[in-house]
């Protein structure tokens, strides 16, 4: 159950970062520091979604018996 909570939390964090990046691009498209911050937020968002995907895969991967 703990991993599902982690997946949901990572997806919520990634969604918030993605929304913040889009807002920064929309409202501050003429300022270079805001564009760099938006790119950083996009990278963090992608990382959050990737980590959620990896966590979800680990939970449902068949366990190997050694």
JOJO-V601367 format. One record per residue. NEAR is the number of other C-alpha atoms within 8 Angstrom. Layout:
BEGIN
near = (NEAR NEAR)
END
This chain:
BEGIN
near = (4 5 9 8 8 10 12 9 8 12 11 8 10 14 9 8 12 11 8 10 13 9 9 13 11 7 6 10 10 4 7 7 6 11 12 8 10 13 9 8 12 11 8 10 13 9 9 12 11 8 9 13 9 8 11 11 8 7 7 6 6 4 4 4 3 2)
END
